[in-house]
Amino acid sequence: MVGGLENFAASPWLFPAMAVLAMFDALLPPIPSDEIMAALAALAASNHTPGLLWVVPATGAGAFVGDMLCYRVGRAGAPAVLRRWEHKPAVAKSYEWAQRNISRRGWLFILTARYLPFGRCTTMLTCGALKYPFARFCALDALSVSIAVTIGALVGYGGGALFVNAPLSGMFVAVAAITCVSMVRALMKTYRKIRGHEHEQVSSPEIVTN
């Protein structure tokens, strides 16, 4: 199995494949591009193949392009897209939450929303629909992507370094760790979301519409 993974990692198609995977991860949230990148970073550490770490910028580039596509889709036709999601309560609630928070603290939301279930997709679509300044969006998203892939690479490489003689163990630890990091951040953001909703019910702020 390790040999097959090593052959896959040595393929010239690996980097463009990871870029495409990360790009579609913006449109199809269940795609585990971060976990795959962490696993490959672990393999790079355990096999002493630092060239494999080029998967990190490839994944980052793909993620950035995917976010830009979501933004453009949101700007061009968010209402039509959202009508297709009206029967998916989880996605609809995520969109409403994104819309409310982007209007208040968009910079922070863009930096952190990718760690929430459906957060990345709905945030980028909402930014486009609200016509959030594109230059500012690009800068914030580039920073967000850089932070995310750096964390994934460090966690993955660290897991691989701990199990130099057991690549599969290192990859398992890396994937488990990056999944736990995402879950913890998602729980923290969900908790803040609930607290913020409770505060809104108490204070009843004025709703600002564009």
C-alpha positions as CSV (number, residue, x, y, z in Angstrom):
1,M,0.0,0.0,0.0
2,V,2.8,2.4,0.9
3,G,4.4,1.6,-2.4
4,G,1.3,2.5,-4.3
5,L,1.0,5.8,-2.4
6,E,4.7,6.6,-3.2
7,N,4.0,5.9,-6.9
8,F,1.0,8.2,-6.8
9,A,3.1,10.9,-5.0
10,A,5.8,10.6,-7.7
11,S,3.3,11.1,-10.5
12,P,3.7,14.3,-12.5
13,W,-0.1,14.7,-12.3
14,L,-0.1,14.9,-8.5
15,F,0.3,18.7,-8.2
16,P,-2.2,19.7,-10.9
17,A,-4.6,17.1,-9.5
18,M,-4.3,18.5,-6.0
19,A,-4.9,22.1,-7.4
20,V,-8.0,20.9,-9.1
21,L,-9.2,19.0,-6.1
22,A,-8.7,22.1,-3.8
23,M,-10.5,24.2,-6.4
24,F,-13.6,22.0,-6.4
25,D,-13.5,21.8,-2.6
26,A,-14.9,25.3,-2.7
27,L,-17.9,24.2,-4.7
28,L,-18.3,20.7,-3.2
29,P,-17.4,21.0,0.5
30,P,-17.2,17.3,1.3
31,I,-14.0,17.0,-0.8
32,P,-11.2,16.4,1.8
33,S,-8.4,18.4,0.0
34,D,-6.9,19.6,3.3
35,E,-6.7,16.0,4.7
36,I,-5.1,14.7,1.5
37,M,-2.5,17.5,1.5
38,A,-1.7,16.8,5.2
39,A,-1.2,13.1,4.3
40,L,1.1,13.9,1.5
41,A,3.1,16.3,3.7
42,A,3.4,13.4,6.2
43,L,4.7,11.1,3.4
44,A,7.2,13.8,2.4
45,A,8.6,13.8,6.0
46,S,8.7,10.1,6.5
47,N,10.3,9.4,3.1
48,H,12.6,12.4,3.2
49,T,11.2,13.7,-0.1
50,P,10.9,17.5,0.4
51,G,10.1,17.9,-3.3
52,L,6.7,16.5,-2.4
53,L,6.0,19.6,-0.4
54,W,5.2,21.4,-3.6
55,V,1.8,20.0,-3.1
56,V,1.3,22.7,-0.5
57,P,1.4,25.7,-2.8
58,A,-0.4,23.7,-5.5
59,T,-3.3,23.1,-3.0
60,G,-3.2,26.7,-2.0
61,A,-3.4,28.0,-5.5
62,G,-6.3,25.7,-6.3
63,A,-8.1,26.7,-3.2
64,F,-7.7,30.4,-4.1
65,V,-9.0,29.9,-7.6
66,G,-12.0,28.0,-6.2
67,D,-12.8,30.8,-3.8
68,M,-12.6,33.3,-6.7
69,L,-15.0,31.2,-8.7
70,C,-17.5,31.1,-5.8
71,Y,-17.3,34.8,-5.5
72,R,-18.0,35.3,-9.2
73,V,-20.9,32.9,-9.1
74,G,-22.3,34.7,-6.1
75,R,-21.9,38.1,-7.8
76,A,-23.5,36.9,-11.1
77,G,-26.4,34.8,-9.8
78,A,-26.6,34.1,-6.1
79,P,-30.4,34.2,-6.0
80,A,-30.7,31.5,-8.6
81,V,-28.1,29.4,-6.8
82,L,-29.8,29.8,-3.4
83,R,-33.2,28.9,-4.8
84,R,-31.8,25.5,-5.6
85,W,-30.7,25.2,-2.0
86,E,-33.9,26.3,-0.4
87,H,-34.8,22.7,0.5
88,K,-31.4,22.2,2.3
89,P,-31.9,23.8,5.7
90,A,-28.3,23.5,6.8
91,V,-27.0,25.3,3.8
92,A,-29.8,28.0,3.9
93,K,-29.0,28.7,7.6
94,S,-25.3,28.9,6.8
95,Y,-26.0,31.4,4.1
96,E,-28.2,33.6,6.3
97,W,-25.5,33.5,9.0
98,A,-22.8,34.4,6.5
99,Q,-24.8,37.3,5.2
100,R,-25.4,38.7,8.6
101,N,-21.7,38.5,9.7
102,I,-20.1,39.7,6.5
103,S,-22.0,42.9,6.7
104,R,-20.6,43.5,10.2
105,R,-17.1,42.0,10.3
106,G,-16.4,40.7,6.8
107,W,-12.6,40.6,7.2
108,L,-12.7,38.3,10.2
109,F,-15.4,36.1,8.7
110,I,-13.5,35.6,5.4
111,L,-10.4,34.6,7.3
112,T,-12.1,32.0,9.5
113,A,-15.3,30.7,7.7
114,R,-13.5,28.0,5.8
115,Y,-13.3,25.9,9.0
116,L,-17.0,25.6,9.3
117,P,-19.3,23.1,7.5
118,F,-20.4,24.7,4.3
119,G,-18.7,27.9,5.6
120,R,-16.3,28.3,2.8
121,C,-18.8,27.9,-0.1
122,T,-21.5,30.1,1.4
123,T,-19.2,32.8,2.6
124,M,-17.6,33.2,-0.9
125,L,-21.0,33.2,-2.6
126,T,-22.4,35.7,-0.1
127,C,-19.4,38.0,-0.5
128,G,-20.1,38.0,-4.3
129,A,-23.8,38.6,-3.8
130,L,-23.2,41.5,-1.4
131,K,-20.6,42.9,-3.8
132,Y,-17.9,42.9,-1.2
133,P,-14.9,44.9,-2.5
134,F,-13.1,42.4,-4.8
135,A,-9.6,43.7,-4.1
136,R,-10.1,43.4,-0.4
137,F,-11.7,40.0,-0.8
138,C,-8.7,38.7,-2.8
139,A,-6.2,40.0,-0.2
140,L,-8.2,38.5,2.7
141,D,-8.8,35.2,1.0
142,A,-5.1,34.9,0.0
143,L,-4.2,35.3,3.6
144,S,-6.8,32.8,4.7
145,V,-5.7,30.2,2.2
146,S,-2.0,30.7,3.2
147,I,-2.8,30.2,6.9
148,A,-4.9,27.1,6.2
149,V,-2.3,25.3,3.9
150,T,0.5,26.3,6.3
151,I,-1.3,24.7,9.2
152,G,-2.1,21.6,7.2
153,A,1.5,21.3,6.0
154,L,3.0,21.7,9.4
155,V,0.6,19.3,11.0
156,G,1.2,16.8,8.2
157,Y,5.0,17.1,8.1
158,G,5.1,16.9,11.9
159,G,3.1,13.7,11.9
160,G,5.3,12.2,9.3
161,A,8.5,13.2,11.2
162,L,7.2,11.4,14.3
163,F,6.9,8.1,12.3
164,V,9.8,8.1,9.9
165,N,9.8,4.3,9.7
166,A,6.0,3.9,9.6
167,P,4.7,6.2,6.8
168,L,1.1,4.9,7.1
169,S,1.1,5.8,10.8
170,G,2.4,9.2,10.1
171,M,-0.2,9.8,7.5
172,F,-3.0,8.6,9.8
173,V,-1.8,10.9,12.6
174,A,-1.6,13.8,10.2
175,V,-5.1,13.3,8.8
176,A,-6.5,12.8,12.3
177,A,-4.8,15.9,13.6
178,I,-5.9,18.2,10.8
179,T,-9.5,16.8,11.2
180,C,-9.4,17.5,14.9
181,V,-8.1,21.0,14.3
182,S,-11.0,21.7,11.8
183,M,-13.6,20.2,14.2
184,V,-12.3,22.3,17.2
185,R,-12.4,25.5,15.1
186,A,-15.9,24.6,13.8
187,L,-17.2,24.1,17.3
188,M,-15.7,27.4,18.5
189,K,-17.3,29.3,15.6
190,T,-20.6,27.5,16.1
191,Y,-20.5,28.5,19.8
192,R,-19.8,32.1,18.9
193,K,-22.6,32.0,16.4
194,I,-25.1,30.8,19.0
195,R,-23.9,33.4,21.5
196,G,-24.2,36.1,18.8
197,H,-27.7,35.0,17.9
198,E,-28.7,35.1,21.6
199,H,-27.3,38.6,21.8
200,E,-29.2,39.7,18.7
201,Q,-32.5,38.5,20.3
202,V,-31.8,40.5,23.4
203,S,-30.6,43.7,21.8
204,S,-32.8,43.6,18.6
205,P,-30.4,45.6,16.4
206,E,-31.6,47.5,13.4
207,I,-31.4,45.6,10.2
208,V,-29.4,47.3,7.5
209,T,-30.3,46.5,3.9
210,N,-28.4,47.4,0.8
